[in-house]
Amino acid sequence: MTRVEDFIKLNENRQIWTISNDQSVMQALILMSEKNIGAIIIVDSNDFPIGIFSERDYARKVILKGKSSKDTLLDEVMTKELITITKDHKIDQCMEIMTEKKIRHLPVLENKKIIGIISIGDVLKIMIKEQKDLINHLQKFITS
């Protein structure tokens, strides 16, 4: 089973996007749009992760509440209960956490610093590849 560390090594050039909690929702949305990402990690002045803001947060906590994206600060609407993993987690553990907590992004921390982020799409791609590899291995075993 693939570990998160393997994923991070394969994607070492992947940028981790963060924004401070005193920025507006609009600023986060612009950055998320420019970088084509579905969530962004919120950090304090010491770059310590303190939350996450996702498209789901926007829909449920801004639009449906009638708030202004320009006037609402991320601190008001971000998800403050940040669920994180370490590089030692296995991909199937990530899927379990995401399913149980109903989330789509898991920041990866090491010594309280962000070293990566893995999305549900990343997890699914890895799991599908592992299943294909297993099927190919079993087919070779059966036919030999």
Residue pairs with C-beta under 8 A, 6 or more apart in sequence:
1 90
1 91
1 92
1 130
2 90
2 91
2 126
2 130
3 87
3 88
3 89
3 90
3 91
4 85
4 86
4 87
4 88
4 89
4 90
4 91
4 94
4 108
4 116
4 118
5 87
5 88
7 91
7 116
7 118
7 122
7 126
8 87
8 108
8 115
8 116
11 116
14 116
15 35
16 41
16 114
16 115
16 116
16 117
17 31
17 32
17 35
17 37
17 40
17 41
18 40
18 41
18 42
18 43
18 47
18 49
18 114
19 27
19 28
19 31
19 40
19 41
19 42
19 43
19 53
19 74
20 42
20 43
20 44
20 45
20 74
21 42
21 43
21 44
21 50
21 51
21 73
21 74
21 75
21 78
22 73
22 74
22 75
23 73
23 74
24 69
24 70
24 71
24 72
24 73
24 74
25 53
25 58
25 62
25 67
25 69
25 70
25 72
25 73
25 74
25 77
26 69
26 70
28 40
28 53
28 74
29 58
29 69
31 40
32 38
32 39
32 40
32 55
38 54
38 55
38 104
38 105
38 119
39 52
39 53
39 54
39 55
39 104
39 105
39 117
39 119
40 52
40 53
40 54
41 49
41 51
41 52
41 82
41 107
41 114
41 117
42 49
42 50
42 51
42 52
42 53
42 74
42 75
42 78
43 49
43 50
43 114
44 50
47 113
47 114
48 112
49 82
49 84
49 107
49 109
49 114
50 78
50 80
50 82
51 74
51 78
51 79
51 80
51 82
52 78
52 79
52 82
52 105
52 107
53 74
53 77
53 78
53 79
54 79
54 104
54 105
56 104
57 77
57 78
57 79
58 69
58 77
61 67
61 76
61 77
62 69
62 72
62 77
67 76
67 77
82 107
83 97
83 101
83 103
83 106
84 106
84 107
84 108
84 109
85 93
85 94
85 97
85 106
85 107
85 108
85 109
85 118
86 108
86 109
86 110
87 108
87 110
87 115
87 116
89 108
91 123
91 126
91 127
91 130
92 127
94 106
94 118
94 123
95 120
95 123
95 127
97 103
97 106
98 104
98 106
98 120
98 123
104 119
104 120
105 117
105 118
105 119
105 120
106 117
106 118
106 119
107 114
107 116
107 117
108 114
108 115
108 116
108 117
108 118
109 115
